[in-house]
Amino acid sequence: MKKIMYAFIVILLIGCTAQTTDYKKTKEEKMEILKTIGIEKLSKNNPERCSGFYKDNYYLVSRKDKNFLINFFDLEGKKKKEVELKYGKKKNELLYNWRVKIYNDKIYFYDSPQNKIAVFNMNGKHLKNISLKNFSEYFTDFVVINDVVYLQGVFKYRLVHLNEKNEIEKGLKYDEKLTGEEYMQEQTRGGVLLADEGKIYQGLIKQPFRIKKFDRNFNQLNTIKKELNQEYEDCKITKDGRLEGDLMVQTMASDENYLYVPFGKSIHYAEEGLKKGKADNSLFIFNKKSGKLEHEIWNKKLKKSATGYDILGVTKKYIILLKAYHLDALDEAVENPEEKEGWIILLDNPMYAAQKK
């Protein structure tokens, strides 16, 4: 099967009556860029899907020869730790970094060519493999809640919950099953997953802008919607195998009160290469409890970029963004941005301004 660059999932309502929260565009507010940190080494494969924020440190994946390095940095950019994971086909080895996430002091490394999620401790000791070989499904994202793995698929299953034997304990199916070839023709299923306080948030790729909130039994609790002020194109795969279109939700982060969602990944091609996206980049902040859009923020020094800006995490002081592609979009924010392999951008978090005074 061809390498699938991005895949996302659409989930049906089951189990209970869902609430829908629909808010129109708020006035965009300019947020200060508090700090920028250049990245010296960064994996060329899926850097935005293999980065995150855990226990006050952001982490990034890079390569050492063929091995994988998970590098941890504090918010001053000081390297605190690295974990080396071996390349190869053995039980404790890895071929490809599709997604890397950390939960409860365990590293979950999704190696899509080997159809497994390898689990390591924070020192790189291999603990177990979660095999995904026994399913006629392509899983594109996952979250972990209380050591239980929840995955999203794009062929048959919208969401699945695996038991300790790596069997489907519970699954939510699509109305219509797709083959791999059918799925590759257009990528309108699925989204990105976020686990928060025992709930599963799923931001969908396909318009309109939606984020669905589920409990662990896949009962839909709420749908957060954002009205947009222009028309967009759903994603598809071009004849030469490239993803093209406008992604509604690309990454998400949360704290105890709010959900933070970048917007503006909008990939379109011309003969000379990648065109600028249709969408203006911005960041939406929603109240987790009510679903209300509290703020829409940005800084115009972060210029419009077709590949968008990804969010790694938040603190009460910072919103932590990653820019891994098309670094020339940062030429008004930093000097010589293309001399680095990527950038961490720390925006002022407006939600706790009173506490910071």
C-alpha positions as CSV (number, residue, x, y, z in Angstrom):
1,M,0.0,0.0,0.0
2,K,1.2,3.4,-0.8
3,K,2.6,5.6,1.9
4,I,-0.4,7.6,3.3
5,M,0.7,11.0,4.3
6,Y,-2.3,12.1,6.3
7,A,-5.4,10.4,7.4
8,F,-8.3,11.4,9.5
9,I,-11.6,10.0,10.7
10,V,-15.3,11.0,10.8
11,I,-17.3,9.6,13.8
12,L,-21.0,8.9,14.0
13,L,-23.1,9.8,17.1
14,I,-23.9,6.8,19.3
15,G,-25.1,6.1,22.8
16,C,-26.4,9.5,23.8
17,T,-27.7,12.7,22.4
18,A,-24.8,15.1,21.6
19,Q,-24.7,18.8,22.1
20,T,-23.5,21.1,19.4
21,T,-21.7,24.3,20.0
22,D,-21.5,26.6,17.0
23,Y,-19.7,30.0,17.3
24,K,-19.0,32.6,14.7
25,K,-15.6,34.2,14.0
26,T,-14.4,36.5,16.9
27,K,-12.2,39.4,16.3
28,E,-8.6,38.3,15.9
29,E,-6.3,39.4,18.6
30,K,-2.5,39.9,18.2
31,M,-0.5,37.9,20.6
32,E,3.2,38.7,21.4
33,I,5.9,36.3,20.3
34,L,7.8,35.8,23.6
35,K,10.6,33.6,22.4
36,T,11.8,31.7,19.3
37,I,14.1,28.7,19.6
38,G,16.0,27.2,16.6
39,I,16.0,23.4,16.2
40,E,19.4,22.0,15.2
41,K,18.3,18.4,14.4
42,L,14.8,17.3,13.3
43,S,13.4,14.2,11.6
44,K,12.4,14.9,8.0
45,N,9.6,12.3,8.4
46,N,6.4,13.5,10.1
47,P,8.1,16.0,12.6
48,E,4.8,17.5,13.6
49,R,3.3,14.1,14.4
50,C,6.3,12.9,16.4
51,S,6.7,16.0,18.7
52,G,4.9,17.0,21.8
53,F,5.0,18.5,25.3
54,Y,5.4,16.4,28.4
55,K,6.2,17.4,32.0
56,D,7.4,20.9,31.2
57,N,9.6,19.8,28.3
58,Y,9.0,19.7,24.6
59,Y,10.2,16.7,22.7
60,L,11.3,16.2,19.1
61,V,12.5,13.2,17.0
62,S,15.8,13.2,15.1
63,R,18.1,10.5,13.7
64,K,21.5,9.3,14.8
65,D,22.8,7.3,11.9
66,K,19.7,5.1,11.4
67,N,18.6,5.1,15.0
68,F,15.9,7.3,16.4
69,L,16.5,10.0,19.0
70,I,13.8,11.5,21.2
71,N,15.2,14.7,22.4
72,F,13.7,16.6,25.4
73,F,14.2,20.4,25.9
74,D,13.1,22.9,28.5
75,L,11.4,26.1,27.4
76,E,14.7,27.9,27.4
77,G,15.8,25.5,24.6
78,K,18.3,23.6,26.9
79,K,18.5,20.0,26.1
80,K,17.6,17.9,29.1
81,K,17.7,14.3,27.9
82,E,17.8,12.1,24.9
83,V,16.4,8.6,24.4
84,E,17.9,6.4,21.6
85,L,15.8,3.8,20.0
86,K,17.3,1.3,17.6
87,Y,16.5,1.0,13.9
88,G,15.7,-2.5,12.6
89,K,13.2,-5.3,12.3
90,K,13.7,-7.0,15.7
91,K,11.1,-7.0,18.4
92,N,12.5,-3.9,20.1
93,E,13.5,-2.1,16.9
94,L,11.8,0.4,14.6
95,L,11.7,1.2,10.9
96,Y,9.7,4.4,10.6
97,N,8.3,7.2,12.8
98,W,4.6,7.7,12.0
99,R,3.5,9.0,15.4
100,V,5.3,9.4,18.8
101,K,3.3,10.2,21.9
102,I,4.1,10.0,25.7
103,Y,1.6,9.0,28.4
104,N,2.3,8.1,32.0
105,D,6.1,7.9,31.6
106,K,5.8,5.6,28.6
107,I,6.9,6.3,25.0
108,Y,4.4,5.0,22.4
109,F,6.1,4.8,19.0
110,Y,3.8,4.0,16.1
111,D,5.9,2.2,13.4
112,S,3.5,1.9,10.5
113,P,5.6,-0.4,8.2
114,Q,5.8,-3.0,11.0
115,N,2.1,-2.5,12.0
116,K,3.0,-2.0,15.6
117,I,3.0,0.5,18.4
118,A,6.2,-0.1,20.4
119,V,6.2,0.9,24.0
120,F,9.3,2.0,25.9
121,N,10.1,3.4,29.3
122,M,11.6,6.9,29.6
123,N,15.1,5.4,29.4
124,G,14.4,3.6,26.2
125,K,13.9,0.1,27.6
126,H,11.5,-1.8,25.4
127,L,8.4,-2.9,27.4
128,K,6.0,-4.4,24.8
129,N,4.6,-4.2,21.3
130,I,1.0,-3.5,20.5
131,S,0.5,-5.4,17.2
132,L,-1.9,-4.0,14.6
133,K,-1.3,-6.8,12.1
134,N,-4.5,-8.7,12.7
135,F,-6.9,-6.0,11.4
136,S,-8.0,-5.2,7.9
137,E,-7.7,-1.5,8.8
138,Y,-5.3,1.4,8.5
139,F,-4.9,3.2,11.7
140,T,-3.8,6.8,11.5
141,D,-3.7,8.2,15.0
142,F,-4.1,7.0,18.6
143,V,-4.4,8.1,22.2
144,V,-3.9,6.3,25.5
145,I,-6.1,6.6,28.5
146,N,-5.2,4.7,31.7
147,D,-2.8,2.5,29.6
148,V,-5.7,1.6,27.2
149,V,-5.1,2.3,23.5
150,Y,-7.8,4.0,21.4
151,L,-7.1,4.2,17.6
152,Q,-8.8,5.7,14.6
153,G,-9.1,4.0,11.3
154,V,-10.2,5.0,7.8
155,F,-11.4,1.8,6.1
156,K,-13.9,0.0,8.3
157,Y,-13.6,1.4,11.8
158,R,-13.9,5.0,12.9
159,L,-12.6,4.3,16.5
160,V,-11.5,1.1,18.2
161,H,-10.5,0.2,21.7
162,L,-8.0,-2.6,22.1
163,N,-7.8,-5.0,25.1
164,E,-4.7,-6.5,26.7
165,K,-4.5,-9.2,24.0
166,N,-4.5,-6.6,21.2
167,E,-8.0,-7.5,20.2
168,I,-10.8,-5.1,19.4
169,E,-12.7,-4.7,22.7
170,K,-15.1,-2.2,21.2
171,G,-15.3,-0.6,17.7
172,L,-17.3,2.0,16.0
173,K,-17.8,1.3,12.3
174,Y,-18.4,3.4,9.3
175,D,-21.7,3.0,7.4
176,E,-19.6,2.1,4.3
177,K,-16.3,0.2,4.2
178,L,-13.6,1.5,1.9
179,T,-10.7,-0.3,0.2
180,G,-7.2,1.2,0.4
181,E,-7.5,2.3,-3.2
182,E,-10.8,4.0,-2.6
183,Y,-9.4,5.8,0.5
184,M,-6.4,7.0,-1.5
185,Q,-8.6,8.8,-4.0
186,E,-9.6,11.3,-1.4
187,Q,-8.7,11.8,2.2
188,T,-11.9,13.1,3.8
189,R,-12.2,10.5,6.6
190,G,-10.7,10.9,10.0
191,G,-8.8,13.6,11.9
192,V,-6.4,14.0,14.8
193,L,-7.0,12.7,18.3
194,L,-6.4,14.2,21.7
195,A,-6.9,12.6,25.1
196,D,-7.9,14.9,27.9
197,E,-9.3,14.1,31.4
198,G,-10.6,10.7,30.2
199,K,-12.3,12.1,27.1
200,I,-11.4,11.8,23.4
201,Y,-11.4,14.9,21.2
202,Q,-11.3,14.4,17.5
203,G,-10.6,17.3,15.2
204,L,-11.8,16.4,11.7
205,I,-10.0,17.2,8.4
206,K,-13.2,17.6,6.3
207,Q,-15.1,20.8,6.3
208,P,-17.0,22.3,8.1
209,F,-14.7,22.9,11.0
210,R,-15.6,20.5,13.7
211,I,-14.2,18.9,16.8
212,K,-16.1,16.0,18.3
213,K,-15.8,15.0,22.0
214,F,-16.4,11.4,23.0
215,D,-16.3,9.4,26.2
216,R,-14.4,6.1,26.3
217,N,-17.5,4.2,25.2
218,F,-17.6,6.3,22.0
219,N,-20.7,8.2,23.1
220,Q,-20.6,11.6,21.6
221,L,-20.8,14.4,24.2
222,N,-20.4,17.5,22.2
223,T,-19.5,18.9,18.8
224,I,-17.6,22.2,18.6
225,K,-18.0,24.1,15.4
226,K,-16.4,27.2,14.0
227,E,-18.0,29.2,11.2
228,L,-15.5,30.2,8.6
229,N,-15.7,33.2,6.3
230,Q,-14.6,31.6,3.0
231,E,-15.0,28.4,1.0
232,Y,-12.4,25.7,1.2
233,E,-11.6,22.5,-0.7
234,D,-11.6,19.0,0.9
235,C,-8.4,17.0,0.7
236,K,-7.5,14.6,-2.0
237,I,-4.5,12.7,-3.3
238,T,-3.2,14.0,-6.6
239,K,-2.1,11.7,-9.4
240,D,1.5,12.0,-8.3
241,G,0.6,10.9,-4.8
242,R,0.6,14.3,-3.0
243,L,-1.9,15.5,-0.5
244,E,-3.8,18.6,-1.7
245,G,-6.5,20.6,-0.1
246,D,-7.6,22.5,3.1
247,L,-7.3,20.8,6.5
248,M,-9.8,22.0,9.0
249,V,-8.0,20.6,12.1
250,Q,-4.3,19.6,12.0
251,T,-3.2,19.5,15.7
252,M,-4.7,20.3,19.1
253,A,-3.5,20.9,22.7
254,S,-5.3,21.4,25.9
255,D,-5.0,22.5,29.5
256,E,-7.4,22.1,32.4
257,N,-9.8,24.8,31.0
258,Y,-9.2,25.3,27.3
259,L,-8.7,23.6,23.9
260,Y,-6.2,25.2,21.6
261,V,-6.4,24.6,17.8
262,P,-4.2,26.1,15.0
263,F,-5.9,26.8,11.7
264,G,-4.6,27.4,8.2
265,K,-3.0,24.3,6.8
266,S,-4.0,24.7,3.2
267,I,-1.9,22.9,0.6
268,H,-2.2,23.7,-3.1
269,Y,0.2,23.1,-5.9
270,A,1.2,25.0,-9.1
271,E,3.8,24.0,-11.8
272,E,6.5,25.8,-9.9
273,G,5.8,24.0,-6.6
274,L,3.8,24.7,-3.5
275,K,1.5,27.7,-3.6
276,K,0.6,29.7,-0.6
277,G,-2.5,28.4,1.2
278,K,-5.9,29.9,0.9
279,A,-6.4,30.2,4.6
280,D,-5.0,32.8,6.9
281,N,-3.1,31.1,9.8
282,S,-4.6,31.7,13.2
283,L,-5.2,29.9,16.5
284,F,-8.6,29.2,18.1
285,I,-9.1,28.8,21.8
286,F,-12.3,27.1,23.0
287,N,-13.7,26.7,26.5
288,K,-13.6,22.9,27.1
289,K,-16.7,22.8,29.2
290,S,-19.0,24.9,27.1
291,G,-17.4,24.6,23.7
292,K,-17.5,28.4,23.4
293,L,-14.9,30.1,21.2
294,E,-13.1,32.4,23.7
295,H,-10.3,33.9,21.5
296,E,-8.9,33.9,18.0
297,I,-5.3,35.0,18.1
298,W,-2.2,35.3,15.9
299,N,0.9,37.4,15.2
300,K,1.3,38.6,11.7
301,K,5.1,38.2,11.9
302,L,4.2,34.5,11.5
303,K,3.4,34.8,7.8
304,K,0.8,32.8,5.9
305,S,2.1,29.4,5.3
306,A,0.5,26.5,3.4
307,T,1.9,23.9,5.7
308,G,0.6,25.7,8.8
309,Y,1.9,26.0,12.3
310,D,1.5,23.0,14.7
311,I,0.9,23.1,18.4
312,L,2.9,21.0,20.9
313,G,1.4,22.1,24.1
314,V,0.5,25.0,26.4
315,T,1.4,26.4,29.8
316,K,-0.2,29.3,31.6
317,K,2.5,31.5,30.1
318,Y,3.1,30.0,26.7
319,I,1.4,28.5,23.7
320,I,4.1,26.3,22.2
321,L,4.2,26.1,18.4
322,L,6.4,24.1,16.0
323,K,7.3,25.3,12.5
324,A,8.9,22.4,10.6
325,Y,8.3,23.2,7.0
326,H,8.7,26.3,4.7
327,L,10.7,28.2,7.2
328,D,10.9,31.3,5.0
329,A,7.5,32.2,6.5
330,L,9.4,33.2,9.6
331,D,11.6,35.8,8.0
332,E,9.9,38.6,9.9
333,A,10.0,36.8,13.2
334,V,13.6,35.6,13.3
335,E,16.8,36.2,11.4
336,N,17.9,33.6,8.8
337,P,15.2,31.1,9.7
338,E,16.3,28.6,7.0
339,E,19.6,28.1,8.7
340,K,17.8,25.8,11.2
341,E,15.9,22.6,10.7
342,G,12.8,24.0,12.4
343,W,11.7,26.5,15.0
344,I,9.9,26.5,18.4
345,I,7.7,29.6,18.8
346,L,6.4,30.6,22.2
347,L,3.3,32.8,22.0
348,D,1.9,34.6,24.9
349,N,-1.1,32.7,26.3
350,P,-3.9,35.2,26.8
351,M,-6.1,33.0,28.9
352,Y,-4.2,33.5,32.2
353,A,-3.2,37.2,31.8
354,A,-4.6,38.2,35.2
355,Q,-2.5,35.5,36.9
356,K,0.7,36.7,35.2
357,K,0.4,40.3,36.4
